[in-house]
Amino acid sequence: MKHSTNRQTRRGRGPARRIGRSLALVLPVVLVLSGTFAVARVNWSGASSSPVLAAASGASSRGDAQAPQHALRDKLLVELQEENPGVALTHLQQAVNDRPSLAKHCASIARALGKAAVRVYGPTKAQSYARPVCDTSFASGVTTANR
């Protein structure tokens, strides 16, 4: 009995093999490019583009040195009067997220915003802006301003 001489090997045949080879060539290129783009998006200079953090960076407009938390509080108090407490609370949360060293001052700044909101908007309207920024310290400031 004679066996067929047409022996076919699996080498080089089939769609799985072609797909595997294509992935082997394309995948490293994709990974390198995505890593390059990710690194390019990081702000390596340390300079902030946020206006709230620019106010918290240390110097006031008068030229005298001021602690970052005090500069941030002053900026947010002005924002509270010009816009509303919701905008100020949002910027406070962004500042704390972007600059974690301000987290220890977040509660005191939020309380100051709550007290100022009562002076500007009254207790009922000020309380309507309360949200859980810095463990509800804004609401605490609203409550203590009512006493």
C-alpha positions as CSV (number, residue, x, y, z in Angstrom):
1,M,0.0,0.0,0.0
2,K,1.4,3.3,-1.1
3,H,0.8,6.4,0.9
4,S,0.2,9.6,-0.7
5,T,3.2,11.7,-1.4
6,N,1.3,14.9,-1.1
7,R,2.3,15.6,2.6
8,Q,1.1,19.0,3.7
9,T,2.5,20.7,6.7
10,R,0.5,23.2,8.7
11,R,3.4,25.6,8.4
12,G,2.4,28.8,6.6
13,R,-1.2,27.9,6.1
14,G,-4.5,29.0,7.6
15,P,-5.9,32.3,8.8
16,A,-4.8,31.9,12.4
17,R,-1.2,31.8,11.4
18,R,-1.6,35.0,9.3
19,I,-3.4,36.8,12.1
20,G,-0.8,35.8,14.6
21,R,2.0,37.1,12.4
22,S,0.1,40.4,11.8
23,L,-0.4,40.9,15.5
24,A,3.2,40.1,16.2
25,L,4.2,42.9,13.9
26,V,1.5,45.5,14.8
27,L,1.1,45.0,18.5
28,P,4.5,46.3,19.6
29,V,4.1,49.4,17.4
30,V,0.7,50.1,19.0
31,L,2.0,49.6,22.5
32,V,5.0,51.9,21.9
33,L,2.9,54.6,20.4
34,S,0.2,54.5,23.1
35,G,2.9,54.7,25.8
36,T,4.5,57.6,24.0
37,F,1.2,59.5,23.8
38,A,0.5,58.8,27.5
39,V,3.8,60.1,28.6
40,A,3.4,63.2,26.4
41,R,0.1,64.1,28.0
42,V,1.6,64.3,31.6
43,N,2.5,67.8,32.8
44,W,6.1,67.2,33.7
45,S,6.9,70.9,34.4
46,G,4.8,71.0,37.6
47,A,3.2,74.3,36.4
48,S,-0.6,74.3,36.8
49,S,-3.0,75.5,34.2
50,S,-5.9,75.8,36.7
51,P,-6.7,79.4,37.8
52,V,-7.6,78.2,41.2
53,L,-4.2,76.5,41.7
54,A,-2.5,79.6,40.3
55,A,-4.1,81.5,43.2
56,A,-3.0,78.8,45.6
57,S,0.6,78.8,44.3
58,G,1.8,81.3,46.9
59,A,1.8,85.0,45.9
60,S,-1.1,87.4,46.1
61,S,-1.7,90.3,43.7
62,R,-0.4,92.8,46.3
63,G,3.1,91.2,46.0
64,D,3.4,89.9,49.6
65,A,3.9,86.2,50.3
66,Q,0.8,84.3,51.4
67,A,0.3,80.7,52.3
68,P,-1.3,78.6,49.5
69,Q,-4.3,77.7,51.6
70,H,-5.0,81.4,52.5
71,A,-4.6,82.4,48.8
72,L,-7.0,79.7,47.8
73,R,-9.5,80.6,50.5
74,D,-9.4,84.3,49.4
75,K,-9.8,83.4,45.8
76,L,-12.8,81.1,46.5
77,L,-14.5,83.7,48.8
78,V,-14.3,86.2,45.9
79,E,-15.7,83.5,43.6
80,L,-18.5,82.8,46.0
81,Q,-19.6,86.4,45.9
82,E,-19.2,86.8,42.1
83,E,-20.6,83.5,41.0
84,N,-22.2,81.2,43.6
85,P,-21.1,78.8,46.4
86,G,-21.5,75.8,44.1
87,V,-18.8,77.1,41.8
88,A,-16.5,77.9,44.7
89,L,-17.0,74.4,46.2
90,T,-16.3,72.8,42.8
91,H,-13.1,74.7,42.5
92,L,-12.2,73.8,46.1
93,Q,-12.6,70.1,45.3
94,Q,-10.5,70.5,42.1
95,A,-7.8,72.3,44.0
96,V,-7.6,69.6,46.6
97,N,-7.6,66.8,44.0
98,D,-4.8,68.5,42.0
99,R,-2.8,69.5,45.0
100,P,-3.2,67.0,47.8
101,S,-1.1,69.1,50.3
102,L,-4.2,71.4,50.5
103,A,-6.4,68.5,51.8
104,K,-5.6,69.3,55.5
105,H,-6.9,72.8,55.0
106,C,-10.0,71.8,53.0
107,A,-12.4,71.6,56.0
108,S,-11.5,75.0,57.3
109,I,-11.8,76.6,53.8
110,A,-15.1,74.9,53.3
111,R,-16.4,76.2,56.7
112,A,-15.3,79.7,55.8
113,L,-17.2,79.4,52.5
114,G,-20.3,78.2,54.4
115,K,-20.1,81.2,56.7
116,A,-19.6,83.6,53.9
117,A,-22.5,82.0,51.9
118,V,-24.8,82.7,54.9
119,R,-23.8,86.4,54.9
120,V,-24.3,86.7,51.1
121,Y,-27.3,84.5,50.4
122,G,-29.0,83.9,53.8
123,P,-29.1,80.6,55.6
124,T,-31.8,78.8,53.6
125,K,-30.3,79.6,50.1
126,A,-26.7,78.9,51.4
127,Q,-27.8,75.5,52.7
128,S,-29.1,74.6,49.3
129,Y,-25.6,74.7,47.9
130,A,-24.2,72.2,50.4
131,R,-22.5,69.1,49.0
132,P,-20.1,66.6,50.5
133,V,-16.9,68.5,49.8
134,C,-14.4,68.0,52.7
135,D,-16.7,66.0,54.9
136,T,-19.6,68.4,54.6
137,S,-17.7,71.2,56.2
138,F,-19.5,73.8,54.1
139,A,-22.8,72.7,55.8
140,S,-21.1,73.0,59.1
141,G,-20.1,76.5,58.3
142,V,-23.6,77.4,57.3
143,T,-24.9,76.0,60.6
144,T,-22.4,77.8,62.8
145,A,-23.1,81.1,61.0
146,N,-26.8,80.7,61.9
147,R,-26.1,80.8,65.7
